[in-house]
Amino acid sequence: MFKVKKFSPQLLKILRNISWLTGEKVIRMGINFFVVIYVVKYLGSEDFGKLSYCISFVSLFDAIAKLGLDNIVVRNLVREEGSRDVILGTAFGLKLIGSLLAFLLIVTSISATHPTKEVWWMTIVIGLSMFFSAFDVIDYWFQSQVKSGAISFARIVQVIIISLAKLGLIIANFPLIAFVWLVLIDYATKRIFITIVYLKERLSLFSWKFSYLQGKNLLADSWSLILSSVMIAIYMKIDQVMLGNMADIQAVGNYATAVKFSEIWYFVPVAICSSVFPTIIKARARSKKEYYTKLQKLYDFMVVISVFIAVPITFLAKPIIINLLGTEYTTAATILSCHIWAGVFAFLRVARSRWLMAENLTIFNFATTSLGAVTNIILNYYLIPQYQGMGAAIATVISYGVSGYLSCFVYPPMFNTGWMLTKALLLPLRCKKYLVSLF
């Protein structure tokens, strides 16, 4: 008979946090999945392609607004609980400066590409969303406390409101520009809602303090992550921008539709790793063996979940897309059946990034994402003219594999992690041994 083990309070807290984050994301995914079908059908591949192009263009500069502070701030909040207000206040100030810089770069860059007047204005409006990203520091505090119940509920309410607004625009037959403004409103209301939750915790934004020394330390730790995040943005969004410039807007619409169905699952590794991250840091302090055992199980779990998602979608992509969106999006279905496999490496990359953070090897994160970005740009350059959206999908899968996995074998300190990821990818061969170890 199996012995029933009592869960520790810390484990129960993590499980509750994962449940909240996962539940929130599943609900939001379901609502967004339902609404995006109507939005894509209403706008058509050309207008949806314009909207996707503008969002992707702005996303290229999102990393500058974030300044790579996400995990650094969470780590510091865990380590220095008494410095909450200084850490949050300093991070907020830095992100405001980063947001202004990002917006100025967006204006300069989109003007240099000589787009149509409509695309220019759409990009500028969406670019204003950068200024709201500074309030993300509140979310970092909730992550550090492994306390996501209230904030997850607030996000669910927010996504319901925005989704109803989108449906309202469709029913009232509003033009494309209305959906552009709604993107900006979406960014704003997300931050307003999490701020309200923070205030309900009897905490105040006015107690935040900016510290020059704290800012210097944060930037010293995050500079490589800033560069790394820029590269991540490039190899995640450059495909749609290059499609728009090398093919046409309709190709962007089909590709963006496939990506919507493919990347909708990317919340899973983020939710799991965000909850496990504080525990992994603590395990490192207790025992290296325990630390690496937890990491291997995390990598294994990432592969199991990602493959479980990819296999059925590979075979069901065409009937799913055609039945939901119509034959106009048949090309999107073909692209989806390929693009979904990028998720395996995306899941592993999210988990590996937590290890890099714990080991303070953030410079390697920059090196691998740079390699992935360069690979993606080169492959897109050669594949898009001949295969358009499918070429971009192939380039994405290969570049994700290069960045998230193969790059581990070009730097000696990463060899062990590369072997751990290999073991995770070969999990079917280890299944019997792995299942036995669970009991």
ChimeraX attribute file (.defattr): number of C-alpha atoms within 10 A of each C-alpha:
attribute: neighborCount
match mode: 1-to-1
recipient: residues
	/A:1	3
	/A:2	5
	/A:3	6
	/A:4	6
	/A:5	6
	/A:6	8
	/A:7	10
	/A:8	9
	/A:9	9
	/A:10	11
	/A:11	13
	/A:12	12
	/A:13	16
	/A:14	23
	/A:15	17
	/A:16	17
	/A:17	24
	/A:18	23
	/A:19	17
	/A:20	20
	/A:21	25
	/A:22	19
	/A:23	17
	/A:24	22
	/A:25	22
	/A:26	17
	/A:27	16
	/A:28	21
	/A:29	16
	/A:30	13
	/A:31	16
	/A:32	20
	/A:33	14
	/A:34	13
	/A:35	16
	/A:36	18
	/A:37	15
	/A:38	17
	/A:39	17
	/A:40	20
	/A:41	16
	/A:42	17
	/A:43	18
	/A:44	17
	/A:45	22
	/A:46	17
	/A:47	19
	/A:48	24
	/A:49	26
	/A:50	23
	/A:51	26
	/A:52	22
	/A:53	28
	/A:54	25
	/A:55	20
	/A:56	22
	/A:57	24
	/A:58	27
	/A:59	22
	/A:60	22
	/A:61	24
	/A:62	23
	/A:63	24
	/A:64	24
	/A:65	24
	/A:66	27
	/A:67	26
	/A:68	23
	/A:69	25
	/A:70	17
	/A:71	20
	/A:72	19
	/A:73	24
	/A:74	24
	/A:75	20
	/A:76	16
	/A:77	23
	/A:78	19
	/A:79	14
	/A:80	11
	/A:81	13
	/A:82	10
	/A:83	15
	/A:84	18
	/A:85	19
	/A:86	18
	/A:87	25
	/A:88	25
	/A:89	22
	/A:90	23
	/A:91	30
	/A:92	24
	/A:93	18
	/A:94	21
	/A:95	26
	/A:96	20
	/A:97	16
	/A:98	22
	/A:99	27
	/A:100	16
	/A:101	16
	/A:102	25
	/A:103	23
	/A:104	14
	/A:105	16
	/A:106	24
	/A:107	16
	/A:108	11
	/A:109	13
	/A:110	18
	/A:111	15
	/A:112	9
	/A:113	10
	/A:114	10
	/A:115	13
	/A:116	10
	/A:117	10
	/A:118	11
	/A:119	16
	/A:120	16
	/A:121	17
	/A:122	22
	/A:123	25
	/A:124	19
	/A:125	17
	/A:126	24
	/A:127	26
	/A:128	19
	/A:129	19
	/A:130	28
	/A:131	20
	/A:132	19
	/A:133	20
	/A:134	20
	/A:135	21
	/A:136	20
	/A:137	25
	/A:138	20
	/A:139	19
	/A:140	21
	/A:141	23
	/A:142	19
	/A:143	25
	/A:144	22
	/A:145	17
	/A:146	23
	/A:147	20
	/A:148	23
	/A:149	17
	/A:150	15
	/A:151	22
	/A:152	21
	/A:153	17
	/A:154	19
	/A:155	20
	/A:156	18
	/A:157	16
	/A:158	19
	/A:159	19
	/A:160	15
	/A:161	13
	/A:162	19
	/A:163	20
	/A:164	13
	/A:165	15
	/A:166	21
	/A:167	15
	/A:168	12
	/A:169	18
	/A:170	19
	/A:171	10
	/A:172	9
	/A:173	11
	/A:174	12
	/A:175	12
	/A:176	18
	/A:177	16
	/A:178	14
	/A:179	20
	/A:180	20
	/A:181	13
	/A:182	18
	/A:183	19
	/A:184	17
	/A:185	14
	/A:186	18
	/A:187	17
	/A:188	18
	/A:189	17
	/A:190	21
	/A:191	20
	/A:192	15
	/A:193	16
	/A:194	24
	/A:195	21
	/A:196	12
	/A:197	19
	/A:198	19
	/A:199	11
	/A:200	11
	/A:201	9
	/A:202	7
	/A:203	13
	/A:204	12
	/A:205	13
	/A:206	8
	/A:207	12
	/A:208	19
	/A:209	18
	/A:210	18
	/A:211	15
	/A:212	10
	/A:213	10
	/A:214	16
	/A:215	19
	/A:216	13
	/A:217	11
	/A:218	21
	/A:219	19
	/A:220	11
	/A:221	20
	/A:222	21
	/A:223	17
	/A:224	20
	/A:225	29
	/A:226	21
	/A:227	21
	/A:228	25
	/A:229	24
	/A:230	25
	/A:231	25
	/A:232	24
	/A:233	22
	/A:234	25
	/A:235	26
	/A:236	19
	/A:237	22
	/A:238	24
	/A:239	29
	/A:240	29
	/A:241	20
	/A:242	20
	/A:243	26
	/A:244	20
	/A:245	14
	/A:246	15
	/A:247	18
	/A:248	15
	/A:249	23
	/A:250	19
	/A:251	22
	/A:252	30
	/A:253	29
	/A:254	27
	/A:255	30
	/A:256	27
	/A:257	26
	/A:258	26
	/A:259	18
	/A:260	15
	/A:261	20
	/A:262	23
	/A:263	15
	/A:264	16
	/A:265	20
	/A:266	16
	/A:267	15
	/A:268	20
	/A:269	23
	/A:270	16
	/A:271	20
	/A:272	22
	/A:273	21
	/A:274	24
	/A:275	25
	/A:276	23
	/A:277	23
	/A:278	21
	/A:279	17
	/A:280	20
	/A:281	19
	/A:282	14
	/A:283	17
	/A:284	16
	/A:285	10
	/A:286	11
	/A:287	11
	/A:288	11
	/A:289	11
	/A:290	14
	/A:291	18
	/A:292	17
	/A:293	12
	/A:294	17
	/A:295	21
	/A:296	18
	/A:297	13
	/A:298	20
	/A:299	24
	/A:300	21
	/A:301	18
	/A:302	28
	/A:303	22
	/A:304	17
	/A:305	16
	/A:306	23
	/A:307	16
	/A:308	12
	/A:309	17
	/A:310	21
	/A:311	13
	/A:312	11
	/A:313	21
	/A:314	18
	/A:315	12
	/A:316	13
	/A:317	22
	/A:318	21
	/A:319	15
	/A:320	15
	/A:321	23
	/A:322	16
	/A:323	11
	/A:324	14
	/A:325	19
	/A:326	12
	/A:327	14
	/A:328	13
	/A:329	23
	/A:330	19
	/A:331	19
	/A:332	27
	/A:333	25
	/A:334	21
	/A:335	27
	/A:336	31
	/A:337	22
	/A:338	21
	/A:339	26
	/A:340	26
	/A:341	25
	/A:342	22
	/A:343	26
	/A:344	24
	/A:345	24
	/A:346	23
	/A:347	25
	/A:348	25
	/A:349	23
	/A:350	20
	/A:351	25
	/A:352	22
	/A:353	18
	/A:354	21
	/A:355	20
	/A:356	16
	/A:357	19
	/A:358	19
	/A:359	11
	/A:360	13
	/A:361	17
	/A:362	21
	/A:363	17
	/A:364	20
	/A:365	26
	/A:366	22
	/A:367	18
	/A:368	24
	/A:369	28
	/A:370	21
	/A:371	19
	/A:372	28
	/A:373	27
	/A:374	17
	/A:375	20
	/A:376	27
	/A:377	20
	/A:378	13
	/A:379	19
	/A:380	28
	/A:381	18
	/A:382	14
	/A:383	18
	/A:384	21
	/A:385	14
	/A:386	12
	/A:387	14
	/A:388	22
	/A:389	31
	/A:390	24
	/A:391	21
	/A:392	27
	/A:393	29
	/A:394	21
	/A:395	27
	/A:396	30
	/A:397	20
	/A:398	18
	/A:399	27
	/A:400	29
	/A:401	21
	/A:402	20
	/A:403	27
	/A:404	27
	/A:405	22
	/A:406	16
	/A:407	20
	/A:408	20
	/A:409	14
	/A:410	11
	/A:411	12
	/A:412	10
	/A:413	12
	/A:414	16
	/A:415	14
	/A:416	12
	/A:417	21
	/A:418	21
	/A:419	14
	/A:420	18
	/A:421	26
	/A:422	15
	/A:423	16
	/A:424	22
	/A:425	21
	/A:426	13
	/A:427	18
	/A:428	11
	/A:429	11
	/A:430	12
	/A:431	11
	/A:432	10
	/A:433	10
	/A:434	14
	/A:435	9
	/A:436	8
	/A:437	8
	/A:438	6
	/A:439	7
